[in-house]
Amino acid sequence: MKVAMKLLVKPPGRSATAGADVDAGTDASFFKIAFFMHPLFSHSRIGTFESCPRKFSFAYVEKLPAVGQSVETFMGKRVHESLERLHQEAKAGHVLPEAELLADFESRWRAEWTTAVRVVRRDKTEEDYRAAGSTCLARYHRRYTPFHRSVVATEQRIEIALDEGGQFRLQGFIDRIDQVANGML
C-alpha cells in the first residue's frame, strides 16, 4: 500500500520518488494503480478511466481543474437544476407552472453560459442545445403534472460497499425518490 501511494504522487512513466524501492513501470500500470487507490467508484469515474486513463488521473488523482465543459454536460446540469426546483416547489405544495419552469431554465442557462462551454458538433449551435433542454423540460412537465407523488428527495447521493470490509465503494445519485400511496419508496 505504501509503495502504491508513492506511485500516485509521481509523474506517469517516471521512476518513483527518490528513496523509493520500486519503479512505476509503464503509464498503464500507473493508471491501474491510481484507479484502485481511489476506492470510491461511480459510473462516470469508471467511464472516464475506460475512455482515457490520463483524463482520470488529471481529474481524480491530481485533481486538476477542468478546462471548460461540453455543451451536453452544461445542458444536463441546467435541466437537473430546474427539475430540482420544480420538485422542491411541489414538495412545498406549489405546482410550478410550465412557463415558470422554462423561465427558470432560461435564466440559469443565461447566467451560467460562458465561452468555456464547448459545442463540438458542427451541425449544432448553442441555441439547438438550449431548445432541446427546454423541450425536455416541457415534455416532462406535461407528462407528470400535477405532481401528486410525494417527492421524498431529489439528487440523493447513495453509496454502497462493494466488498465485505467496505474498502471499495460505489456511489451514485438518484434523480428523484417518490413515496407512493402504500408508503413504499
N, C-alpha and C positions, 0 to 999 in steps of 0.2 A: 504494500500500500504506500509506503513512504517513497519508494522509487517512482511509482506512478505519479504521485503528487509532484515530484521534482520534474517529471516529464511534462506535466501540464504547464509549467511556467517557462519552459524553454521554447525557442522558435522551432517549428517543424523542420525536420531534415538535418538538424544540427546535433552535435553531441550534447549530452546532458550537462548541467551546470558544473563548474569546477568543483572537484571533490566528490562528485557522484561516482558510483561504481558501475553505471550502466550507460549504454548509448541508446538513443531513441530509435535508431534504425530508420525505416522509411517513413515518409509522411503518412502513409496509410496506417502503419502501426500506431503512430502518434494519435491520429484521429480516433482510432478504435479505443485506445486507452482513454482519451479525453471523453468520448461518448459514455463509457461505462463509469467514469469517475464523476459524472453528473447523473446520479441515480434517479432524478425526477424526470420521467418521460411524459410526453404528450404527443398527440397526433402531429402537431406542427414541428416539434423538435425532431421526431423520428423522420418526418418527411424532409426536413431541411438536411439532416445528416445523410439520408439516402440520395438526395439530389446533388448535394455539394458539401462534402465534409469540411472544406475550408470555410464555407459560409457558417456552418455550425460552430466551428471554432471561434470565428470572429464574434458571433452573436452570444454564445453561451459559455465559452471558456474565457476568451479575452474580454468579453463584454464591451466590444467596441460599439459606439453609437451607429445606428443605421443611417445611411445617406439616402434620404428620400424614402418614398414608398410607392408601391404600384397603385394605379387608379382603382383596381379591383379591391385592394385592401382598404383604401380610403373610403370607397363607396360602402363596403361592408360595415365598416366602423360607424359611419353616419346612419345607416339603416338600423343597425343594432341600437345605437343611442336613441333614435326616435322611437323604436319599438319599446325600449325600456321605459321611456317617458309615458308612452301610451298605456302600458300595463301598470305603472305606478299610479297614474291617474285613475285607472279602472279600479285598482285596489282601494283607492280612497273614495270610491263611489261616483266618480265623474267619468263619463264616456267622452273621450276626446273626439270631436268631430273630424271627419276625414280631412277637411280643408285645413284644420289646425295642425293635424299630424303632418301633412305635406308642407305646411309653412314652417314647422319645426325642422323638418329635414332640410328644406331650402336654406334656412337660417344657419344651421350647423354646417352645411356644405360651403356657403359663402364665407363663414367665419374661419373655417379650418383650411380652405384651399390655399395652396402655395405652389410656387414653381417647382418645388421639390417632388410633387406628385407626378409620377411618370405614366404617360399614356404611350404604350409601346405599339399597339396595333395601329397601323397606318390608316385603316379604313374606319377608325373610330375617333371621336373627339371627347373632350371633357363633357360637353353637352349631352352626348349619347349616353354616357355613364350616369350623369345626373338624372336624365329622363328615365333610365332603366331603374334606378333606385326609387324614384317617385312612383313608377308603375308598380313595382313590387309592393311598396307600402300601401298604395291604393287598393290593390287586389287583396292584400292581407286584411285590411280594414273592412272591406265589403264582405269578405268571407266569414270573419269572426265576430263582427258587430252583432249583438250588443255586449259581448264580453261577459256573459253570465258566469263563466267558470271563475272559481275563486283562485286567483293567482297567488301562490304562496311565495314564490321567489322568481327573480329574473337574473340572468348571468350568474348563476350559482356555481361556485367553484367546488369541484369534487376531487377527492384524492383517495386512491385505493392502493393497498400493498400488493406487490407482485410476487413477493417471496414471504416465507414464514416469519422472518425476522424484521420485515418492513424496511430493509435497506433500499430496495428498489421500489419506486412508487410510480403510479400513473396518475396524471392529473388531467382534468378536462373541465369544460364549462357547459352547464345545461342552460340553454337559452331561456326556457320558461318552465316552471313547475306549477301544475294546476292541482287543486284538490277537487275531486268530483263529488257528486251527491252522497255516495256511501262513505265518504271520508278518506278514500284511498288517494294517494298521490300519483 
